[in-house]
Amino acid sequence: MNLRDVIKRPVITEKSMRQASGGQYVFMVDRRATKSEIKKALKDFFQVHPLKIRTMKFKGKIKRVKKYQRQTTLSDWKKAIVSLKEGEKIDLFEMSE
């Protein structure tokens, strides 16, 4: 798998922003990505050293299309929570106050 395709986007929620202040960052990753591929991609793109990576798989939600009253299913996805070494941070998650 190409390392560019491993990390899709950061997950930005209230909870993930609280975790970011403690050194844990949340990303949406490719469903087929392994922990070692996620670690390589983080080292390559953000120049950080992940200590621990936890992954979770989620089923896609069922959504209703308004006009036709039909249901459609969003695609399944995978989330990775990454813990970094002390003192390292990813600027993507930093909020200006």
Order of alpha helices (4+ residues) and beta strands (2+ residues): beta-alpha-beta-alpha-beta-beta-beta-beta
